[in-house]
Amino acid sequence: MAPNLAVEAPPERFNVAAHLLQRNAGRAAKTAYIDDDSRLSYGELADRVKRCAAGLLRLGLRREDRVLLLMLDTVDMPVAFLGALYAGIVPVPVNTLLPAGDYTYMLAHSRARALIVSGALWPVAQQALAGLDEPPVAVIAGASAAPAADGTTAFAALLDTPPLAAPADTQADDFAFWLYSSGSTGKPKGTVHSHANLYWTAALYGQPVLGVREDDTVFSAAKLFFAYGLGNALTFPLSVGATVVLMAERPTPAAVFKRLTQHRPTVFCGVPTLYVALLANDALPVRDAVALRVCASAGEALPREVGERFSAHFGCDVLDGIGSTEMLHIFLSNREGALRYGCTGKPVPGYELELRSDDGGPVAPGEIGDLFIRGPSAALLYWNNRDKTRATFQGDWVRSGDKYVVDADGWYTYAGRSDDMLKVSGQYVSPIEVESALMGHAAVMECAVVGVTDATGLTKTRAYVVPNPGHDAGPALEAALKVFVKTRLAPHKTPRDIVFTTELPKTATGKIQRFRLRALGDTPA
């Protein structure tokens, strides 16, 4: 734990679901959640959570058993997540956009004894279950075409159980829930978090930095299965009694605009690629059509021009920050009154950061280093993965896998993932720095920079660029972009090749998959 925490720690005996419900005991009539089809008050949320907890125990699950949650963002998702926690059962929310084989792996790896799945996702869940010798109990939430005799249980039936009288007597450091990493470089890792970790992210970031208040309506385009979305749409608003808008469908610009104008949220949480897409869409609402007070961005670095344009259009700050599955939420961030677009900001109070050189020593201001974090929301371990646990969780410190630069005033600027860094002409080149330079050109909507090997075996930079509408991709634009970058960066950082494309490969959470661009090969553009 980081020293000198100004926030009171949770007690040793602590159940985070019971804690969040208790904080809202006086708000029974207030709306907690709004989804595409219904509303759920805080009183109804508490009742359903306790019924879900009792229903899971009635299914035969016991303390610390795992239950996989393959669920869309509807009111059923927070009920299932908190219900499991309330019973001392370990919920494992998973990405809803994966192929069946990934779910088969996660079910087997977590040894889940139950699967709660949204009805719309039941077909892929059936494929996943077919790959298991001993499939878990399946519980189907929402509408489903599955026949009653197929051995499944309806989530509604699970809730048709007398509420659990008291929460499980858990400890703050007990295993509470898992989140799976993206698995872009191998099998997904089961990241194990404690009951206290959710408390800390709300106490250190959600309330003092993002500033979520009781009178806010919060809308997170990042889904609840994502560590970022879990804080935005569950822990933070429930810790203060705010209202949350949930969206089951994918966060397209049209879907996001609909919620921003219909429900008029005051807090919006997105990712950089989504902010780019919103600004590029012809249906972008005017400022008066929305009620935004503050926005958050995470997942990867927010380009300076994107933050400035969004802020100018809507009249609210976009607080760019960085978090991770391992730290559960944002630990380095801009904040209102202390904001620099193009910068990730300063450490969130309660967290300590260090930049280390390749040999583990300190780096000077202005030099690129590996980012290490120390703070109370750090995960406990990766399940059944001792080697990666040791590599990431090093004593009190967590190795992020990110490269950063810090200036003399303590402002941190993202340089890229450690495995994305380039060495050109013997010098480190940050792909993020080159991308930021390209994003300053009016013709560029999105871009990604990777390293390619030329005929001599040397590494050169290649940029993949999605042009803005009205700009013709071709030799003239390529030449103009190279000249533009040379006015902003050292010559060796200018992309040798520029490849124009209609879209960039991305994860379900909106991160650009540079490894897929690298896999295209080293053929000349």
N, C-alpha and C positions, 0 to 999 in steps of 0.2 A: 504493500500500500504506500502511496506517496505521502510524505510527511506534511505536517502543517495544514491538514484539511480543516477548513472553516465550517464544514457541514457535519452535523452530528451523525455518527454511524448508526446503522440499524442495530437493534438488540441481537444478542446471540441466538435466541429463539425467534425465528422470523419466517413468516410465510408471505411472499410478496403479493399473492392474489388476495389474501385476507387483508393485507395492508392497503391495497388499492381500493377494495370494496369499502373498508372502514373509513377511508378518507372522504367517501361520497355518501356516507350514511344519511346525511342531512339533505341530499339532493335527489330523493327518490323520484320526484316528478320530472326532473330535468332530463332532456334528451341527451343520451350518451352517444348513440350511434345512429347514423342515417345511411342506409344502403340503397340499392336501386329499387327495392320493393317495399321496404318497411323502415320503421323507426323503433329504437329500443331505449327506454328510459333507464336511468341509473338504478331505480328500484327493480325493474325487470331484468337488468343485467345481473344484479346480485342474486336474484332468485334463480335465474337460469344457470349461472355459474355453479351455485351450490347443488342444483339438481343434476347438472352434468357430472360434477364430482361424485355424487352418489351413484349415478348411472354407470360410470366407469368402474367403480368398485363392485357394483352388482354384476358386471360382466366377468368379474373374477380377476381384474387387475389389482396389483398390490403396490405398495410403496416402491418407488424408483423403477417400476416397469416403464418401458417406453411405449408411447403411442404416436404414430406418424400422422401428421396433419397435412393432407394433400387437399387444400381448401382454397377456394377463391375468396376475395375480400368481400364477404358479406357479414351480417351480424353474427352468424354462426361461428365465424373464425375466432373472434376474441372470447366468445363463450367457451369454445372447446379448449383454447389455450389456457385461459384462466381456470377453467374447471379442472383440468389436469393438475395444474399447480396447486390448487386448493386441496386436492386429494393427496398431494405428495407424489403424484405420478408425473413422469417426465415427458412433456410434449416435444415433438420434433417437427417443426414446420418445414416444409420443403417447397422448392421452386415448382410452380404449377405448369411449367412449359417444357419439361424434360421428356425424353422418350421413356418408354416402359422399362427398358433395361436398367436405367439409372434408379428407378424406384425399386426394382427388384434388389439391386445392390444395397440401397439404403435400408430397406426392410430387413434384409439379412444381416447387414453390418450392425444395425442398431438393436437387432433382436426384438423388434417391436412386437408387442403382444396384441396390439389393436391398430387399426387404420381407420381414421375418420376422413372421408373423401366427399367432396362436393359432387352432387349428382351428375353435373356436366362432365366431370372428369372420371366417372365410373368406368367407361370403356377402356381407357388407358390403364386404370388401376387393375381391372380384371386381367389384362395382359401381364402386368407386373406380378400379380398374385400367382398366375399360372406357372411362373418360373421358380416357385418356392416349394420345397418338400412339405413344410409345415406352415401354411399361410396363417396370418393372424386373423382375429375377428374383424370383420369389415362393418363399418357404420357409415351409412350414406346420409348426407345432409342435403336438404333442399329437394327439389323435384328430381325424380329418377324414374327411368323406365324399367328398372330391375324388378322382377317379380318378387312377391313376398316370400315365396318358397325357396329362394336361392341361398338361404342361410345367412343373409345379411340382416343387420339391425338398422332401423330408421333412427336418425338423430333425434327426431321428435319423440320417439319412444324412449330413447335414453333420458330425455328431459322429463318424461312422465314418471318421475321417481320422487319421493319426498326429499326435500333438500337435506344435504349433509349438515348435521347439527353444528359441527365445529370443524375448522380446517385441520389438516395434518400438522402435527407438532414438529415442523421442520426447523432446521437451523439455517442461519444466514448463509453459511458456506456449503450447505447441502447441494448435491447435483439437482438442478431445477429444470433446465431445458437444454436442448442441443440446437445448433444451427450448422448446416452443412456448408462448407466452402464451395466456391464455384467449380473446383476441380479442373481448371483449365490446363494444368500441367500434370494431371494424373487423376487418380480416383478422388472423389470429394472427401474432405476430412470432416469428421464429426466433432465440432467444437463445443465443448461442454461448459456451460455457464451456471452460476449459482443464483440463489434467490436474491442475494444482496446486489448482484450486478445490475439488475433492472433498476433497483432503487438508486444506485450511484449515478447512472446515466441521466436520470431525471433530475437528481439533486445538483449535479455538477454542470450539465449542459442544457437540458430541456427547459428548466426554469430560469437560471441566471443568464444564459447566453442567448438561446433562441427566444426566451421570454414568453413562453406559452402561459396564458392566463385563463381564469375561469370563464371570462366572457368571450373567449375565442371560439371560432369554428375552424377546425384543422382539417386540411385535405392533403394527403400524401399520395403522390403518383407512384412512389416506390411502395411495393406491396409489403404486407405484413410478414411474409416468409423471409424477407430481406432484413438483416440486422438494422439497417437505416430506417426502413419502414416500420419495424416493430416498435422502435422508440417513438417515431413521429406519430403513429396512429393508435398506439396503445399506452405505452408507459407515460409519455409526457402529458397527453391530455387527461388521462385518468388520474394522474398525480395531482391535478389542480381542479378537476371537475369541468373541463371544457367539452365541447361537442365535436364529434368526428364524422366526416363524410367518407364513406367507403365506396370503392368502384370495382366491380368484378371484372370488367373488360380491360383490355390492354390500354395503356395510356397514350393513345393517339392524340394529336392536337385537337381533333373534333371532340373526343371524349372528355379531355381536360377542360376545354372551353365551356362545354355544357355544364360541368360541375362548378366552375368558377363563376359563371353567370347565374345559374339556377340557385345554388345554395350560398353563394357569396362568402366563401371562407375568408377568414382574415389571416390565416397562416397557411402557406403552401410550401410543400417540400418536393423537390424534383431533382433530376440529375442533369449534367451539362448537355448531353445530347438532346434531351427533351426541351430544355430552354432554347436551344438552337432551332429545333423543329417548330416550336411555338412562334418564335419571332419571324420565321420564314413563311408562315402560313397566312394566306390572304384573309382568313376569318379571325385574325387576332382581335380580341375585343378592345374597345376603347377603354380608357382608364375608368370612366364613370360607370361602366358596366360591371365592374368587379369591386371588391371591398378589401383588397389585399393590404395588410399592415406590414408583414415581414415574410420573407421567403428564405428557404435554406437550399443549399446545393451540396451534394457529396457524390461519392462514387469514383470520380476522377476530377482533375483540375478544371475549374470554370474559366474559360478564356476571358481575358479582360474586356474585350469588346462586347462579348455576349452579356456579361454582367452589367456593363454600363448602359447598353441599349435597353435591356429589360427594365432596369431601374428607372431610366429616363421615361420609358413608355408608361409604366404603371405607378411611378412615384413611390416605390418602396425599395428597401435594400434587399439584396440577395446575399445571404451570409454563406460564403463558400467555406467549406471545412473538409477535413478528412477524418474518417473513422475506419474501422475494420471489423470483420466478423470476430476476430480475436479480442478486440477491445470493446466490442458490442455497439459502440456508437462513436460520435465525434469527440476527439480529444485535442484537436488543433483547429482553430476557427477564427474567422473574422467575426466581429460583433458590431451592433449598432453603436455609432460614435467612434469606432476604431476599425475602419474598413479600408482595404486597398484591393481593388479589383486586379486580378492577375497574381495575387498573393493568397496563400492559404491562411494567413493570419498569424496569431500567437497562441501558445498553449492555453487550453481551457484550464482555469484554476482548479487545482486538485490533481493535475497530471504533470509529469516531468518529461522532458524530451532531451535526447542527446543525439548528435550527429557524430558518427564514427567513421574512420578511414577503413580501408580494406584490411589493415592489420589490427584494427580494434582501437586505435588511438583517437584522440579528439581531432577535429578539423577546424581550421581557422574560418572566421566569417568570410563568406563569398566563395568558399570551396564546397564541392559536392560531397555529401557523406551519406552513410546508411542511417536511416531513422530508427531509433529505439525509443520505446515509451514505457513509462512506469505510472501505474494508476490503479485505483481500487476496482475497476470494472473488467480487469483482465480475465480471460477465460482460465479455467483450471487446467485443461489439457485437451489434446486430441484423443478421442476414444480409440483404444487399441492401436496406437501409432506412437510408440515410444521415441523412435528416431526423430520424427518431425516435431514431436513435443519438445524434445531437448534442443533442437535447432532453433525453435521459435521462442519458447519460454525459458529465458536464461536468467535464473534467479528472480529478482524483482522486475526484471526488464523483459519487454516483448520486442522481438525483432520484426519490424513491419514489412520488410521487403521493398520499401520505397526509398528513393534517393531524394534528398532535399538540399537546399542552400538556405542558410540563415544570414541575415545582414547584421551589422553592428548594433542595430536598434531592436533586434529580436524578432524581425518579421521573416517568416518561412515561405519559401517559394518552391513549388514542386518541380522536381527534375525528371521524374519518371520512375517506373518500376525498375528494380535492380536488374532484372533480366531483359529490360528494354533499352538499357543504356548503350550508347554507341561510342566507340573509340575511333576517331577519324584524325588522321595525321598525328597519331600518338596522343591526342587530347580527348577527354570526355566530351561528348555532345549529348545534351538532353533533348530527346525527341519532343518533349513538351515545350521547350523554348522555341524550337523551330516551328512547331504547330501554332504557338501563340503569335509568332511573327506573321505567318501565313494568314491567320484569322483576321489580321488587321486590314487585309485587302477586301475591297467591296465585292469582289467576284467570288469569294470563298464562303460557302455555307458551312462545310465541315472538312476536316482533314486529319490524316494520321501519317506519322513519319516513322519509317523503319530503316534498318541498315541492310544493305545488299553488298555482295562481294563482286568486285569487278574482275576482269580477265587477269589482272596481276595479283589477285588474292587480297586486295585492299578493300576495306569497308568504306562505302559511300552512302550518303543519305538518299532515300527515295521518299517522295511525298505522294500519298494518294489523296486526291482532292475531289470533293463534291462541289461543283460550281453552283452559285446562286442562279435562279431563273433569269434569263435575259443575257447571260454571258456565255459565249460560244467557247466550248473546250477545243483547244487546238494549239498549234505552235506559237501563235501570237500571244495567247494568254499564258502559256508556259514561260515564254521569254519574259513577259511582264512580271510574272510572279517571282522569277529568279532575281530580276533587278530589284524588285521591291524588298525581298528578304535581305539582299546584300546591303541595302541602306540601313538595315536594322541590326544585322548580326555579322560576326566575323566571316570571312570568305569560306573557310572550311566547313561552316555550318549550313551553307546554302545547299538545298537539295540538288544532287546531280541529275536526278530524273524526277519528273512529275507525271503521274498517271491520273487521268481524269476518269471518274467513275460515278455511277448514279447513286450508290449507297456504300456504306462501310459496314463490315461485319461487326455485330454487337452481341453482348450477352443479354439475357432476359432482363437484367437490371440496367441496361443501357450503356455499359462500358464497351469501348471499342476494343475489339479483339486483334491486337497488333500481331499476335503469334500466327493468326490465320493469314495476314498479309505477308508476313515473313515466309510462310509456307508456300506462297505462290512461286517462289524460286528466285534465282538471281539473274534471270534473263533481262536483257536491256529493255527499257521502257519503249 
